[in-house]
C-alpha cells in the first residue's frame, strides 16, 4: 500500500470535479465507481482525491474492454 501511495503522490491527485471532467462522467457515476472499488481514492484532509495515475489506468482499461458497468 505504501508503494501505491508514493506512486500516486508522484502522479498527483485530482478533486472529484477534475476526475469527473477527465472521465466525462457525472458525480453520481464517479461515486458509484469508487464505491464498487473500480476507481481507487484517498482521503486527504477529509476530502476524497483520486490519483491521476488511477484515472489514466481506468481509461486504458475501458478502451481495452470496450465499456464499464456503472451499476448503482
Beta strands, then each sheet from edge to edge (+ up, - down):
strand 1: 13-14
strand 2: 42-44
strand 3: 47-51
sheet 1: 1+ 3- 2+
end
